[in-house]
Amino acid sequence: MESARVVTCRAPINIAVIKYWGKRDEKLILPVNSSLSATLHIDHLCTTTSIAASQHFKEDKLWLNGKEQSLDNPRVKTCLQEIRKRVRKRRLSESGDDSSTKEWLSWKLHICSENNFPTAAGLASSAAGYACLVASLAEVYGITGNMSDIARQGSGSACRSMYGGFVEWLDGKLSCGSDSIAQQVVDQDYWPEMRILILVVSDQKKHTSSTAGMQTTVETSPLLQHRMTLIPARMETMRTAIRNRDFQSFAELTMQDSNQMHAVCLDTFPPISYMNDTSRAIVQMVHDYNSYKGETKAGYTFDAGPNAVLFVLDENVQEMLSLVNYSFPPQDTDGEKFIRGLDSHIEDIPQDMKAAMKRDPSPGSLKYVIHTKVGPGPQTVADQELCLLDQDGFPKNLAS
């Protein structure tokens, strides 16, 4: 594409261990409480976004997973406006004149984005998507710095996907939201033994969106008000557990916070239930496993969906994967591996472990498992083969 700026980025999903559920400002997406998450490795779950800016494009266009989308989405518009505003502000501060910037800022954009995991199924697809959009736009326009406040205005949890490792999102005190930003607690290499297993129960779109669910919860749940008083202490306990690599404290608080968030959803009126029978069977399996081991060796968390995320240290990951394989044996994976991601070795579990499980195996309840680890934040892709746009600025793979 002659006289065009073309950028491709990849951005990760993140899984909150101290949950965000509820906004105090819907427009600016300001949360009722702070939160903390683990960034998952982009080699296994990520959004890839390619953006081309050209003076020859007639209009801005957006494609998601091969299908053209409307650009009337106010959150996409906000991200574009905020990035461009920051470019103008920077140019004015550097030279006192933004006339040279105006021309190419007016160039239209072609944006193409793809997820390598189910969209809108409770796997934080919007977090990865908006983080990737903001990271790509920043690269196109050549700006740097903390842009988590812009990503936040696309999707709240997207601000945490702007960094790798373990990341906290501060609720902020200012009404304008400028202090509601994400910052890294520790980087991706700080706790190398940590492993993460995503148990995909369903890859279908969830029945109640997070946005709609949160709004109803804020309006109707008394339990949410109690939860908000507990979060500051939980945040401090979680930061300490991570910095001390204290897995038992980390896993137990992760499970407790997940349980409470879903209790708040049930306390909403009408109630919201994201977990299903398989989700509850996974919870039982983890508690049975920890009882069998005599200490906390695994922890679970559930976002707004039935899919489970398990945390386990490397020394126990093969045993846990073998237990998952025993408890939820695959029936049909369409020729694909049941356990994907990092290399895994499955063995038959011992009889006494089988006897410790309070639920019988449930064949076919899981679609597949992703074995991953803590990973980096958004990254620019240098390999042009991975660019999603062709030489004319249109998607290489258009859905029919």
Salt bridges, closest charged atoms under 4 A:
GLU26 OE1 - LYS23 NZ 3.91
ASP43 OD1 - ARG10 NH2 3.42
ASP43 OD2 - HIS41 ND1 3.68
GLU59 OE2 - LYS61 NZ 3.48
GLU68 OE2 - LYS61 NZ 3.01
GLU82 OE2 - LYS85 NZ 3.18
GLU94 OE2 - ARG90 NE 3.62
ASP149 OD2 - ARG86 NH2 2.90
GLU168 OE1 - ARG239 NE 2.74
ASP171 OD2 - LYS173 NZ 3.66
GLU236 OE1 - ARG239 NH1 2.74
ASP257 OD1 - ARG227 NH1 2.89
ASP257 OD1 - ARG234 NH1 2.75
ASP277 OD1 - ARG280 NH2 3.03
GLU295 OE2 - LYS297 NZ 3.70
ASP303 OD1 - LYS19 NZ 2.41
ASP314 OD1 - ARG195 NE 3.66
GLU315 OE2 - LYS297 NZ 3.99
GLU319 OE1 - LYS293 NZ 2.96
GLU336 OE2 - ARG340 NH2 3.76
GLU347 OE2 - HIS345 NE2 3.20
ASP348 OD1 - LYS354 NZ 3.23
